[in-house]
Structure formats: structure tokens, C-alpha cells
């Protein structure tokens, strides 16, 4: 079984923009909670700061590490009331609404913004209590990770629309 740092390194391999994120990639494991698995990771900016955006089994968070400290902002699924994602020509925007406040996170990969939106919607689907009570699955077995992988295969034209819809229905049926 892979360590969490190995999972971070594996996810980092899929980032299109890693420049300037070396400190974040090396230290993000230290801010993960016990029994928390990373499901999706992206590079972007929040509140004028460049860093990592991560979706885990319990939260979405922005993480930036600097010599003088850094910035971390957490959005726990049970506090998120809605999510929006928009795509521009090259970048995407993720808007997370919690208790009347809206956080706007710019992702440098517009496809990743869509993946974050889809994953958060999936985590919010159903009751928050049952989502919290669910045992976190390893990255390779989680439905969210399987859906994200399936979507990337479809967008890369490695599977047909019919195959995508059939597999998606199967994965969602396991929730």
C-alpha cells in the first residue's frame, strides 16, 4: 500500500502547473488529518496567493507554504452549501459557498476545476451525516477517484461516450 506522500507524488505527476509548488508538495502531508486521504489535487490561486488546492475524504483546502509561514484555508464538506465551477480559455474557477460566504479559487487547469466541482457535488450528494460516517476508501478504490479517472479517460478520447456513461452509472451505483 502506498504512503500518503507517494499518493501526493502520484497526483502531482498529473499537474499541468507545478512551477513554484515544491515546498507545498513536500510539506502538505504534514497538514493532513489522521485517516484523511487525498482524492484530487490542483495548482491555483486563492486570495492572491499561489498554492495547492486539495480535495480529501473530509474537506477541500487551499495550501500555500512560504519561509515566513503560509496560508491554509479549509472547507469541510459538512459546511459547504454549494459549489460552482466555470471554465475560461485556459483556467477554471471554483466557487465554494459556505454559511453565506463564497470562496473563489482559480485553478490553472480548467479541466481540473470541473473535476473539483464534480467531486465536491458527489461528496455533497445525500446527507452530510452519512458522508461523514462512511469509512474513507484508499485513493485507488474511492468512487470519487474512480470517477475522476474515468472522466480523464473520456476527455482524452480513450473510451467512448457509451463506455463512459455505462462505467459512470456503475460507480455511482456503488454509493
N, C-alpha and C positions, 0 to 999 in steps of 0.2 A: 504494500500500500504506500502511495506517495505521501511525502510530508507536505505540510501546507506551503512551505517555501518552494518545493518542487511544483506544486499546483500554480503558485503565483508565477513562477518562471515559465511554465507552460502557457498560461494565459497571456503573459507579457509577449510571448512569441507572436501572438495574433494582433498585437497593437500596431497600428499604422504610424503612430506618432509617439516615439519613446524618448525623443531628444529631451534632455533635461530632467528625466524622471528616475535617474539611477538611485538616488537616495530613497525615494519613495518605494521603489521596487525592493530594495534591500531591507527596509525597516517596517513595511506595512504588516508583516506577520506579527510584530510586537503589539499592534493595536487591535488585533482580532480577539474576540471573546472566546472563552473556552467552548468547545463544541460548535464553533461557528465555521462554516465552510464558505469559501468564495465561489460564487456562481458565474459572475461576469465582471470584467474589468475594462475600463476605457481611459483614455487620456483626454484631458479637457481643462476647462477653467471655470472657477466659481468665485464670485465676489472679487474679481480682478486677479485671482491667484491661479497659477498653473499647477496641476497635480493629477492624481489618480481618482477615478470615480469607480467605486466597487459596489456590487450587489452581492450580498451574502444571504445565508439562510435566515438571518434575523433583521437585516437592515440594509439600507443603501447609504453609503457615506463618501464624502469627499475627503481626500487626504493629501496634504502637502507638507513636506519636511524641509526645513532650512537649518542653517547653522544656528540661527537665533531662536529656533523653536518650530514654528509652522502653524498650520491650520487644519482642524478636523471638524467636520460638520456631519452629524448623524441624523438619519431619517429612518426611524423604526417603522416597520410595516404597519403596526397597530396604530400609529399616529398619522399615517398618510391617508388623506381622504380622496385624493385623485391624482392622476398623472397625465401629462400631455407630452407628446414629442412632435417636433417639427423638423423638417429637413430643408436645408438650403442647398446651394450648388455643391459645396464640399463638406460643410459642417452640419451638425444637428444640434438641436436644443431640447433639453429635458426639463420640464417644469413639474416640480413636486409640490403639491398643495397639502399643508398640514395646519390644522387649527387656525384657519384664516390667513396664514402666511404662505407665500409662494416663493420657492427657491428656484432659480433659473440657472441651470448648468449647461455650459457649452461643451459639446463633445466634438473632437476634431475629426471623427469618422461618423458621417451621417447614418450609416447602416447601424453603427453601434448605438446611436440614440434610439433608433427603432427597437433594437434588441432590448435595451434597458426598459423602454416603455412597455413592451410586450411582457417581459419578465415581471415587472412590478405589477402589472394588471393581473397576471397569473397568480402572483402571491396574494393580491388583494381579493381575488375571486373567492367567494364563500365567506364564512365567518372568520374573524380575526382570531378567535379563541381556538378554533380547530387548526388554523395555520400555525399558531404558536405551539400547540400540543403535538404537532407532527414531529417525528424524530427526523433530524436533519440527515439527508442521504449524502453519501460521498459524491464528489463532483461528477465522477463518471456515471453515477446511477441516478442523479436527480432528474426529475421531469423537466425542470427549467433548463438545465444544461443540455438535456437531450433535445428540447425544442429549439434552443439557440443553435445547436449544431445542425439540426435538420433544416432550419431556416438558412443557414450559411451554405449548406449543400444545394438548396434550391436556388438561392441567389447566384451561385456560381454555375448554374445550369448542369449540375452533376446528377440531379434527379428531376423527373418530370413533375408537372403540376399535380397530376393524379397521384403519383407516388408520395409527394409532399402531403397532400390532403389526407391520404389514407394513413400515413405514419403519424401525422399530427393528431388525427382522431384517436388513434390507438394510445398515444402518450397521454392525451387529455383524459381518456377513459380510465387511466390508472390513478387519477387524482381522487 
